Amino acid sequence: MKKEIINFMLPEWKEARLRNWWKGGDQSTPCIAASVLKPDAELPQTESLETFWTDVDFIMDRKMAEIDQTIHYGCAVPHHYIDQGSSAMAGVLGCPLKFVDMETVWAHPRGKTLQVAFATTLHSETPVYARIRELTRRSAALAKGHHFVAHFALEGMSDLLAALYPIEEFLMDTLDEPEEMLRAVEHLSGLWLEAFRENQQLIDSSGNLGGIGWPGIWAPGSTFPLQEDVAYNLSPDQFRQFLIPALRKHMAAMECPFFHLDGIGMLPHLPALLELDELPVIQWVPGAGKWEVTQWFDVIRRITGAGKGIQLYVAADEVAPLVEAVGSNRLFLIIRDANHENMPGLLEQFPQEVF
């Protein structure tokens, strides 16, 4: 019975295909994934933002109901991203959080100078972190044979510094106080690693095979979508100077590193990322108004040509032109307009069970 449940989550063909993608093996069709709620799905509702973001019972009930009422197409698997907003780690480190709506949480600075970074510590009793750990613990306890658990948003070093104190001051300090900036990044990197390892222990307690990040891609080991979203403000030399050393440490802490490349402002940093032998996969997210995949064939070829896998969000009718232009190797496509009508035909055209 135990084996049957695990195979329901991750059948043999899916595990083989995903392992092959992570190692950069040949594939005759791209990996394709989509998770779509059933038409008659009913989820727990609330009009209170406070309840939506902070009530652990409500969050768990809603997420388990969502998992149970979702159809996972292709390479998709059931998973629970411990979602406390994209600024969650800033909240863990003491930045006041504002619940804007049911998709957005803003973090406000907790200090005015770089020195706030050195006064920042990781405390398990901090309300935000205590809630995250409780959610992770509860989810892991329910996860065996049911879903995979993904880390909360740990953010990047540039993101955390720009959250802890005003971004203008942060950018000036990269020029005026480079040695202090390096020390601050090293300190925050240590806190990042501490939080990653603490929560990875909770995730591992589920007993499920492999790991997963918020994009929902199963990996044959521990994983996390690393990011440096604020780094579009930095020069390529500054990116290498301030951020690459920390990224290398974070990659070394996991088995399947993954980098979230967000927005065209980050493209100047792509060469530095492509040089990282320890980085097997890059997610390319061009940004609002720039989704049409035909604009990015050259970027895609640069990434796959460097021997790295790439994950993209594409419309169902973009898959065929994309494959014709760049081939199938190293592609993982999450369908952003997926529904129960278009996915069966797409998967018939691009079979996933063999590769």
Contacts in CASP RR format, 6 or more apart in sequence:
PFRMAT RR
TARGET T0000
AUTHOR 0000-0000-0000
METHOD contacts of the structure
MODEL  1
MKKEIINFMLPEWKEARLRNWWKGGDQSTPCIAASVLKPDAELPQTESLE
TFWTDVDFIMDRKMAEIDQTIHYGCAVPHHYIDQGSSAMAGVLGCPLKFV
DMETVWAHPRGKTLQVAFATTLHSETPVYARIRELTRRSAALAKGHHFVA
HFALEGMSDLLAALYPIEEFLMDTLDEPEEMLRAVEHLSGLWLEAFRENQ
QLIDSSGNLGGIGWPGIWAPGSTFPLQEDVAYNLSPDQFRQFLIPALRKH
MAAMECPFFHLDGIGMLPHLPALLELDELPVIQWVPGAGKWEVTQWFDVI
RRITGAGKGIQLYVAADEVAPLVEAVGSNRLFLIIRDANHENMPGLLEQF
PQEVF
5 144 0 8 1.000
5 145 0 8 1.000
5 146 0 8 1.000
6 145 0 8 1.000
6 208 0 8 1.000
6 209 0 8 1.000
8 145 0 8 1.000
9 77 0 8 1.000
9 78 0 8 1.000
9 145 0 8 1.000
9 146 0 8 1.000
9 147 0 8 1.000
9 148 0 8 1.000
9 208 0 8 1.000
10 77 0 8 1.000
10 209 0 8 1.000
10 218 0 8 1.000
13 352 0 8 1.000
13 353 0 8 1.000
13 354 0 8 1.000
14 74 0 8 1.000
14 75 0 8 1.000
14 77 0 8 1.000
14 218 0 8 1.000
14 352 0 8 1.000
15 209 0 8 1.000
15 218 0 8 1.000
15 220 0 8 1.000
16 355 0 8 1.000
17 27 0 8 1.000
17 31 0 8 1.000
17 75 0 8 1.000
17 352 0 8 1.000
17 355 0 8 1.000
18 31 0 8 1.000
18 75 0 8 1.000
18 217 0 8 1.000
18 218 0 8 1.000
18 219 0 8 1.000
18 220 0 8 1.000
19 220 0 8 1.000
20 26 0 8 1.000
20 27 0 8 1.000
20 355 0 8 1.000
21 27 0 8 1.000
21 31 0 8 1.000
21 309 0 8 1.000
21 330 0 8 1.000
21 332 0 8 1.000
22 219 0 8 1.000
22 220 0 8 1.000
22 256 0 8 1.000
22 280 0 8 1.000
22 281 0 8 1.000
23 280 0 8 1.000
24 280 0 8 1.000
24 307 0 8 1.000
24 309 0 8 1.000
24 329 0 8 1.000
24 330 0 8 1.000
25 329 0 8 1.000
25 330 0 8 1.000
26 329 0 8 1.000
26 355 0 8 1.000
27 328 0 8 1.000
27 329 0 8 1.000
27 330 0 8 1.000
27 331 0 8 1.000
27 355 0 8 1.000
28 328 0 8 1.000
28 354 0 8 1.000
28 355 0 8 1.000
29 323 0 8 1.000
29 328 0 8 1.000
29 350 0 8 1.000
29 351 0 8 1.000
29 352 0 8 1.000
29 355 0 8 1.000
30 319 0 8 1.000
30 322 0 8 1.000
30 323 0 8 1.000
30 327 0 8 1.000
30 328 0 8 1.000
30 331 0 8 1.000
30 332 0 8 1.000
30 333 0 8 1.000
30 350 0 8 1.000
31 75 0 8 1.000
31 331 0 8 1.000
31 332 0 8 1.000
31 333 0 8 1.000
31 352 0 8 1.000
32 73 0 8 1.000
32 74 0 8 1.000
32 75 0 8 1.000
32 319 0 8 1.000
32 332 0 8 1.000
32 333 0 8 1.000
32 335 0 8 1.000
32 346 0 8 1.000
32 347 0 8 1.000
32 350 0 8 1.000
32 352 0 8 1.000
33 72 0 8 1.000
33 73 0 8 1.000
33 74 0 8 1.000
33 75 0 8 1.000
33 76 0 8 1.000
33 216 0 8 1.000
33 217 0 8 1.000
33 332 0 8 1.000
33 333 0 8 1.000
33 334 0 8 1.000
33 335 0 8 1.000
34 72 0 8 1.000
34 73 0 8 1.000
34 74 0 8 1.000
34 76 0 8 1.000
34 334 0 8 1.000
34 335 0 8 1.000
34 338 0 8 1.000
34 343 0 8 1.000
35 70 0 8 1.000
35 71 0 8 1.000
35 72 0 8 1.000
35 73 0 8 1.000
35 76 0 8 1.000
35 78 0 8 1.000
35 216 0 8 1.000
35 338 0 8 1.000
36 70 0 8 1.000
36 71 0 8 1.000
36 73 0 8 1.000
36 338 0 8 1.000
36 339 0 8 1.000
36 340 0 8 1.000
36 343 0 8 1.000
37 66 0 8 1.000
37 69 0 8 1.000
37 70 0 8 1.000
37 71 0 8 1.000
38 69 0 8 1.000
38 70 0 8 1.000
38 71 0 8 1.000
39 340 0 8 1.000
41 65 0 8 1.000
41 66 0 8 1.000
41 69 0 8 1.000
41 70 0 8 1.000
42 65 0 8 1.000
42 69 0 8 1.000
43 62 0 8 1.000
43 65 0 8 1.000
43 66 0 8 1.000
43 69 0 8 1.000
44 58 0 8 1.000
44 61 0 8 1.000
44 62 0 8 1.000
44 65 0 8 1.000
46 52 0 8 1.000
46 55 0 8 1.000
46 58 0 8 1.000
49 99 0 8 1.000
49 101 0 8 1.000
49 102 0 8 1.000
50 99 0 8 1.000
51 58 0 8 1.000
52 58 0 8 1.000
52 59 0 8 1.000
52 99 0 8 1.000
52 102 0 8 1.000
53 59 0 8 1.000
53 84 0 8 1.000
53 85 0 8 1.000
53 99 0 8 1.000
53 105 0 8 1.000
54 131 0 8 1.000
56 131 0 8 1.000
56 134 0 8 1.000
56 135 0 8 1.000
56 138 0 8 1.000
59 135 0 8 1.000
60 135 0 8 1.000
60 138 0 8 1.000
60 139 0 8 1.000
60 142 0 8 1.000
63 80 0 8 1.000
63 139 0 8 1.000
64 142 0 8 1.000
67 78 0 8 1.000
67 79 0 8 1.000
67 80 0 8 1.000
67 146 0 8 1.000
67 147 0 8 1.000
70 78 0 8 1.000
71 340 0 8 1.000
72 78 0 8 1.000
73 335 0 8 1.000
73 338 0 8 1.000
73 343 0 8 1.000
73 347 0 8 1.000
74 343 0 8 1.000
74 347 0 8 1.000
74 352 0 8 1.000
75 217 0 8 1.000
75 218 0 8 1.000
75 332 0 8 1.000
75 352 0 8 1.000
76 216 0 8 1.000
76 334 0 8 1.000
77 147 0 8 1.000
77 148 0 8 1.000
77 212 0 8 1.000
77 216 0 8 1.000
77 218 0 8 1.000
78 146 0 8 1.000
78 147 0 8 1.000
78 148 0 8 1.000
79 147 0 8 1.000
79 148 0 8 1.000
79 149 0 8 1.000
79 150 0 8 1.000
79 212 0 8 1.000
79 213 0 8 1.000
79 216 0 8 1.000
79 218 0 8 1.000
80 139 0 8 1.000
80 143 0 8 1.000
80 147 0 8 1.000
80 148 0 8 1.000
80 149 0 8 1.000
80 150 0 8 1.000
81 150 0 8 1.000
81 152 0 8 1.000
81 213 0 8 1.000
81 214 0 8 1.000
81 216 0 8 1.000
82 132 0 8 1.000
82 135 0 8 1.000
82 136 0 8 1.000
82 139 0 8 1.000
82 149 0 8 1.000
82 150 0 8 1.000
82 151 0 8 1.000
82 152 0 8 1.000
82 199 0 8 1.000
83 152 0 8 1.000
83 153 0 8 1.000
83 214 0 8 1.000
84 105 0 8 1.000
84 128 0 8 1.000
84 131 0 8 1.000
84 132 0 8 1.000
84 135 0 8 1.000
84 152 0 8 1.000
84 153 0 8 1.000
85 104 0 8 1.000
85 105 0 8 1.000
85 152 0 8 1.000
85 153 0 8 1.000
86 105 0 8 1.000
86 153 0 8 1.000
86 155 0 8 1.000
87 95 0 8 1.000
87 97 0 8 1.000
87 105 0 8 1.000
87 106 0 8 1.000
87 107 0 8 1.000
87 153 0 8 1.000
87 155 0 8 1.000
87 163 0 8 1.000
88 105 0 8 1.000
88 128 0 8 1.000
88 132 0 8 1.000
88 152 0 8 1.000
88 153 0 8 1.000
88 154 0 8 1.000
88 155 0 8 1.000
89 152 0 8 1.000
89 153 0 8 1.000
89 154 0 8 1.000
89 155 0 8 1.000
89 156 0 8 1.000
89 159 0 8 1.000
89 160 0 8 1.000
89 192 0 8 1.000
89 195 0 8 1.000
90 97 0 8 1.000
90 107 0 8 1.000
90 155 0 8 1.000
90 159 0 8 1.000
90 160 0 8 1.000
90 163 0 8 1.000
90 164 0 8 1.000
91 97 0 8 1.000
91 107 0 8 1.000
91 126 0 8 1.000
91 128 0 8 1.000
91 129 0 8 1.000
91 163 0 8 1.000
92 122 0 8 1.000
92 126 0 8 1.000
92 128 0 8 1.000
92 129 0 8 1.000
92 132 0 8 1.000
92 195 0 8 1.000
93 110 0 8 1.000
93 120 0 8 1.000
93 122 0 8 1.000
93 160 0 8 1.000
93 164 0 8 1.000
93 188 0 8 1.000
93 191 0 8 1.000
94 110 0 8 1.000
94 120 0 8 1.000
94 126 0 8 1.000
94 128 0 8 1.000
95 107 0 8 1.000
95 108 0 8 1.000
95 109 0 8 1.000
95 110 0 8 1.000
95 163 0 8 1.000
95 164 0 8 1.000
96 107 0 8 1.000
96 108 0 8 1.000
96 110 0 8 1.000
97 105 0 8 1.000
97 106 0 8 1.000
97 107 0 8 1.000
97 108 0 8 1.000
97 128 0 8 1.000
98 105 0 8 1.000
98 106 0 8 1.000
98 107 0 8 1.000
98 108 0 8 1.000
99 105 0 8 1.000
100 106 0 8 1.000
107 163 0 8 1.000
109 116 0 8 1.000
109 163 0 8 1.000
109 164 0 8 1.000
109 165 0 8 1.000
109 166 0 8 1.000
110 116 0 8 1.000
110 164 0 8 1.000
110 165 0 8 1.000
111 164 0 8 1.000
111 165 0 8 1.000
112 165 0 8 1.000
112 166 0 8 1.000
112 169 0 8 1.000
113 165 0 8 1.000
113 169 0 8 1.000
114 161 0 8 1.000
114 165 0 8 1.000
114 169 0 8 1.000
114 170 0 8 1.000
114 173 0 8 1.000
114 177 0 8 1.000
114 180 0 8 1.000
114 181 0 8 1.000
114 184 0 8 1.000
116 164 0 8 1.000
116 165 0 8 1.000
117 160 0 8 1.000
117 161 0 8 1.000
117 164 0 8 1.000
117 165 0 8 1.000
117 184 0 8 1.000
117 187 0 8 1.000
117 188 0 8 1.000
118 183 0 8 1.000
118 184 0 8 1.000
118 187 0 8 1.000
120 164 0 8 1.000
120 187 0 8 1.000
120 188 0 8 1.000
120 191 0 8 1.000
121 191 0 8 1.000
122 129 0 8 1.000
122 191 0 8 1.000
122 194 0 8 1.000
122 195 0 8 1.000
123 129 0 8 1.000
124 130 0 8 1.000
124 133 0 8 1.000
124 198 0 8 1.000
129 195 0 8 1.000
132 152 0 8 1.000
132 199 0 8 1.000
133 198 0 8 1.000
133 199 0 8 1.000
133 202 0 8 1.000
135 152 0 8 1.000
136 149 0 8 1.000
136 151 0 8 1.000
136 152 0 8 1.000
136 199 0 8 1.000
136 202 0 8 1.000
136 203 0 8 1.000
137 202 0 8 1.000
137 205 0 8 1.000
139 147 0 8 1.000
139 149 0 8 1.000
139 206 0 8 1.000
140 149 0 8 1.000
140 202 0 8 1.000
140 203 0 8 1.000
140 204 0 8 1.000
140 205 0 8 1.000
140 206 0 8 1.000
141 205 0 8 1.000
141 206 0 8 1.000
143 149 0 8 1.000
143 206 0 8 1.000
143 207 0 8 1.000
143 208 0 8 1.000
144 206 0 8 1.000
144 207 0 8 1.000
144 208 0 8 1.000
145 208 0 8 1.000
148 206 0 8 1.000
148 208 0 8 1.000
148 210 0 8 1.000
148 211 0 8 1.000
148 212 0 8 1.000
148 216 0 8 1.000
148 218 0 8 1.000
149 202 0 8 1.000
149 203 0 8 1.000
149 206 0 8 1.000
149 208 0 8 1.000
149 212 0 8 1.000
150 211 0 8 1.000
150 212 0 8 1.000
150 213 0 8 1.000
150 214 0 8 1.000
150 216 0 8 1.000
151 196 0 8 1.000
151 199 0 8 1.000
151 200 0 8 1.000
151 203 0 8 1.000
151 213 0 8 1.000
151 214 0 8 1.000
151 224 0 8 1.000
152 199 0 8 1.000
153 214 0 8 1.000
154 192 0 8 1.000
154 195 0 8 1.000
154 196 0 8 1.000
154 224 0 8 1.000
155 163 0 8 1.000
155 227 0 8 1.000
155 229 0 8 1.000
156 192 0 8 1.000
156 226 0 8 1.000
156 227 0 8 1.000
156 228 0 8 1.000
156 229 0 8 1.000
157 185 0 8 1.000
157 188 0 8 1.000
157 189 0 8 1.000
157 192 0 8 1.000
157 228 0 8 1.000
157 242 0 8 1.000
157 243 0 8 1.000
157 246 0 8 1.000
158 170 0 8 1.000
158 228 0 8 1.000
158 229 0 8 1.000
158 230 0 8 1.000
158 231 0 8 1.000
158 233 0 8 1.000
158 234 0 8 1.000
158 242 0 8 1.000
158 243 0 8 1.000
159 227 0 8 1.000
159 228 0 8 1.000
159 229 0 8 1.000
159 230 0 8 1.000
160 188 0 8 1.000
160 192 0 8 1.000
161 170 0 8 1.000
161 181 0 8 1.000
161 184 0 8 1.000
161 185 0 8 1.000
161 188 0 8 1.000
161 230 0 8 1.000
162 170 0 8 1.000
162 230 0 8 1.000
167 230 0 8 1.000
167 233 0 8 1.000
170 230 0 8 1.000
171 233 0 8 1.000
171 234 0 8 1.000
173 180 0 8 1.000
173 181 0 8 1.000
174 181 0 8 1.000
174 234 0 8 1.000
174 238 0 8 1.000
174 242 0 8 1.000
178 241 0 8 1.000
178 242 0 8 1.000
181 242 0 8 1.000
182 241 0 8 1.000
182 242 0 8 1.000
185 242 0 8 1.000
185 243 0 8 1.000
185 245 0 8 1.000
185 246 0 8 1.000
186 245 0 8 1.000
186 246 0 8 1.000
188 246 0 8 1.000
189 246 0 8 1.000
189 249 0 8 1.000
189 250 0 8 1.000
190 249 0 8 1.000
192 246 0 8 1.000
192 250 0 8 1.000
193 249 0 8 1.000
193 250 0 8 1.000
193 253 0 8 1.000
196 224 0 8 1.000
196 250 0 8 1.000
196 253 0 8 1.000
196 254 0 8 1.000
197 253 0 8 1.000
200 222 0 8 1.000
200 254 0 8 1.000
203 211 0 8 1.000
204 222 0 8 1.000
209 220 0 8 1.000
210 218 0 8 1.000
210 219 0 8 1.000
210 220 0 8 1.000
210 221 0 8 1.000
210 222 0 8 1.000
211 218 0 8 1.000
211 219 0 8 1.000
211 220 0 8 1.000
211 221 0 8 1.000
211 222 0 8 1.000
211 223 0 8 1.000
211 256 0 8 1.000
212 218 0 8 1.000
212 219 0 8 1.000
212 223 0 8 1.000
213 219 0 8 1.000
213 223 0 8 1.000
213 224 0 8 1.000
213 225 0 8 1.000
213 258 0 8 1.000
214 225 0 8 1.000
215 225 0 8 1.000
215 258 0 8 1.000
215 283 0 8 1.000
215 311 0 8 1.000
215 334 0 8 1.000
217 223 0 8 1.000
217 258 0 8 1.000
217 311 0 8 1.000
217 332 0 8 1.000
219 255 0 8 1.000
219 256 0 8 1.000
219 258 0 8 1.000
220 255 0 8 1.000
220 256 0 8 1.000
221 254 0 8 1.000
221 255 0 8 1.000
221 256 0 8 1.000
222 253 0 8 1.000
222 254 0 8 1.000
222 255 0 8 1.000
222 256 0 8 1.000
223 254 0 8 1.000
223 255 0 8 1.000
223 256 0 8 1.000
223 257 0 8 1.000
223 258 0 8 1.000
224 250 0 8 1.000
224 254 0 8 1.000
224 257 0 8 1.000
224 258 0 8 1.000
225 258 0 8 1.000
225 259 0 8 1.000
225 260 0 8 1.000
225 283 0 8 1.000
226 247 0 8 1.000
226 250 0 8 1.000
226 251 0 8 1.000
226 257 0 8 1.000
226 258 0 8 1.000
226 259 0 8 1.000
226 260 0 8 1.000
227 259 0 8 1.000
227 260 0 8 1.000
227 262 0 8 1.000
228 239 0 8 1.000
228 243 0 8 1.000
228 247 0 8 1.000
228 266 0 8 1.000
228 269 0 8 1.000
229 260 0 8 1.000
229 262 0 8 1.000
229 266 0 8 1.000
231 239 0 8 1.000
231 243 0 8 1.000
231 266 0 8 1.000
231 269 0 8 1.000
232 263 0 8 1.000
232 265 0 8 1.000
232 266 0 8 1.000
234 242 0 8 1.000
234 243 0 8 1.000
234 269 0 8 1.000
235 268 0 8 1.000
236 268 0 8 1.000
236 269 0 8 1.000
236 271 0 8 1.000
236 272 0 8 1.000
239 268 0 8 1.000
239 269 0 8 1.000
239 272 0 8 1.000
240 272 0 8 1.000
244 272 0 8 1.000
244 276 0 8 1.000
247 259 0 8 1.000
247 276 0 8 1.000
248 276 0 8 1.000
248 278 0 8 1.000
250 257 0 8 1.000
251 257 0 8 1.000
251 276 0 8 1.000
251 278 0 8 1.000
251 279 0 8 1.000
252 278 0 8 1.000
256 280 0 8 1.000
256 281 0 8 1.000
257 278 0 8 1.000
257 279 0 8 1.000
257 280 0 8 1.000
257 281 0 8 1.000
258 279 0 8 1.000
258 280 0 8 1.000
258 281 0 8 1.000
258 282 0 8 1.000
258 283 0 8 1.000
258 311 0 8 1.000
259 273 0 8 1.000
259 279 0 8 1.000
259 281 0 8 1.000
259 282 0 8 1.000
259 283 0 8 1.000
260 283 0 8 1.000
260 285 0 8 1.000
261 267 0 8 1.000
261 269 0 8 1.000
261 270 0 8 1.000
261 273 0 8 1.000
261 282 0 8 1.000
261 283 0 8 1.000
261 284 0 8 1.000
261 285 0 8 1.000
262 285 0 8 1.000
262 287 0 8 1.000
263 285 0 8 1.000
263 286 0 8 1.000
263 287 0 8 1.000
263 290 0 8 1.000
264 286 0 8 1.000
264 287 0 8 1.000
264 290 0 8 1.000
267 299 0 8 1.000
270 282 0 8 1.000
270 299 0 8 1.000
270 302 0 8 1.000
270 303 0 8 1.000
273 279 0 8 1.000
273 282 0 8 1.000
274 302 0 8 1.000
274 303 0 8 1.000
274 306 0 8 1.000
274 308 0 8 1.000
279 308 0 8 1.000
280 308 0 8 1.000
280 309 0 8 1.000
281 308 0 8 1.000
281 309 0 8 1.000
281 310 0 8 1.000
281 311 0 8 1.000
281 332 0 8 1.000
282 303 0 8 1.000
282 308 0 8 1.000
282 309 0 8 1.000
282 310 0 8 1.000
282 311 0 8 1.000
283 310 0 8 1.000
283 311 0 8 1.000
283 312 0 8 1.000
284 296 0 8 1.000
284 299 0 8 1.000
284 300 0 8 1.000
284 303 0 8 1.000
284 310 0 8 1.000
284 311 0 8 1.000
284 312 0 8 1.000
285 313 0 8 1.000
286 295 0 8 1.000
286 296 0 8 1.000
291 313 0 8 1.000
291 315 0 8 1.000
291 336 0 8 1.000
292 318 0 8 1.000
293 300 0 8 1.000
293 312 0 8 1.000
293 314 0 8 1.000
293 315 0 8 1.000
293 318 0 8 1.000
293 321 0 8 1.000
293 322 0 8 1.000
294 318 0 8 1.000
294 321 0 8 1.000
294 325 0 8 1.000
296 312 0 8 1.000
297 322 0 8 1.000
297 325 0 8 1.000
297 326 0 8 1.000
300 310 0 8 1.000
300 312 0 8 1.000
300 322 0 8 1.000
300 326 0 8 1.000
300 331 0 8 1.000
301 326 0 8 1.000
303 309 0 8 1.000
303 310 0 8 1.000
303 330 0 8 1.000
304 310 0 8 1.000
304 326 0 8 1.000
304 329 0 8 1.000
304 330 0 8 1.000
304 331 0 8 1.000
307 330 0 8 1.000
308 330 0 8 1.000
309 330 0 8 1.000
309 331 0 8 1.000
309 332 0 8 1.000
310 330 0 8 1.000
310 331 0 8 1.000
310 332 0 8 1.000
311 332 0 8 1.000
311 333 0 8 1.000
311 334 0 8 1.000
312 322 0 8 1.000
312 331 0 8 1.000
312 332 0 8 1.000
312 333 0 8 1.000
312 334 0 8 1.000
313 333 0 8 1.000
313 334 0 8 1.000
313 335 0 8 1.000
313 336 0 8 1.000
314 322 0 8 1.000
314 333 0 8 1.000
314 334 0 8 1.000
314 335 0 8 1.000
314 336 0 8 1.000
315 335 0 8 1.000
315 336 0 8 1.000
315 337 0 8 1.000
316 335 0 8 1.000
316 337 0 8 1.000
316 338 0 8 1.000
316 342 0 8 1.000
316 343 0 8 1.000
316 346 0 8 1.000
319 333 0 8 1.000
319 335 0 8 1.000
319 346 0 8 1.000
319 349 0 8 1.000
319 350 0 8 1.000
320 349 0 8 1.000
322 331 0 8 1.000
322 333 0 8 1.000
323 331 0 8 1.000
323 350 0 8 1.000
328 350 0 8 1.000
335 342 0 8 1.000
335 343 0 8 1.000
335 346 0 8 1.000
END
